[in-house]
Amino acid sequence: MKKVSLIATDIDNTLLTREKELTPRTCKAIQAAVANGIHICFTSGRAPFALDFLQKEIGANILLGCYSGGMTLDNGHKVGSHPLEYASIREILKITRSLQCSVLAYSTDDCFSEKSGYWEKYESRITGHKTKLVDFESLIDDFERTDEPIYKLLLMDREEKQLDETIGIIKSSGIHVSQLKSSPYFDEINPPDVSKAVALQDMCAYFGIQLDETVAFGDYYNDIDIFKVAGHSFAMLNAPDEVKCHATDVTAYDCDHDGLAYEIERLIEGTCRQSV
């Protein structure tokens, strides 16, 4: 393959172990890649504040493809910005209220919820960033007035069947958004045509990098789009088989055994394995 100029990686169960840990070997592999002039981009549904601790732990400037491509950052500078339409947000909130589905809304720097409860506390615990309790109608009105973007809605339900029902109703309503389940209990709502692939394309345009100089890593269905545009792609060994078939390659080890670090080390050495 051509030289590697940019590596994009998913976070959960790819960069991090199933226990949400960043291993020393993975940290060193990323540091080595940066030292060798390779850009590293985290592509995630997470907000920027939920990725800060990883940058600090690694100790290097990492590009951030947040909100599944909705907002892309280089050291705080917005490289790409693709927010939801306010009208679409209002229509979705009407549906979720009627079904009593939990919703989080994400802006540039904050996370919002209409009610305190399990999911609001879960998000605050995972990210270390306190979720703000607001009235969504007032929030959307204020944001539209000041042109403040909302990049993502996260629908959550501990009953997968109920979440799937909500997803189905939104899809049948004709609201023009992109929906993707990032876990059995989470449904991410983004602007139409926004995906992790958009984050990669925004970064390549910003740095003048060709897409065939990029490598993408991921483990779930929301990584398939970036696999399709990257020059080379690795599905994690722990990924579902339906995801693996969309990648160029599969990592030799899973996320709990430094699968990402092993492949980055080989990429740095210029010995990327042949496709499987």
C-alpha angles and dihedrals in degrees: 000000000000122000115294114242101162135025118196118196137184116229116219115062090357112056090014129047122245086267090058093251129144106217122220091241093054091048091051092046092054092046089051092049091052090047088054092055097259116139115228119208124188108215110196146139086237127108120249092253088058091058100045094091091057093053090049093048092049094042097216137100106267122188113234124218097186132183091024091296098325093115128016122193138192110193091328095315115121109239094170132015123184111162131182120261113255092228091056091050091052092050093049092049090054089057097044092049091053090051095040091235116163115244135190121193123204129207129177094289109004147058121219136197133178094217141030115240148103098320096042089052091043092056093047091049095048097045101031087228119115114240112230118231111223144150103260095212092056091043094053091047091051093045093049090050092053096033091240109163128236108202105182146012118206117204116201136186131160088215107072092198092057092047090051089051091054091047091051093051092050092048093049091048092071095234106160103237139113117250128192132167107229092182136358089272103036131071116187117208116200136162114285115279092012115129141136086279088067090055090053092047092048091052093047091051091048095051098032093244123153115235091235087064091063134091124198130200127194146140110206145054093270088064096060095088093055090047088059096056103033119097090236129006137195125201111203117251087242092056121111113266090244088061095044092058090064095055128083090230145000124235117252092231135030129249092270092056103048095268093157094045092050093054094044089052089053092046090053089051090049094240102117108171120248118259117279 
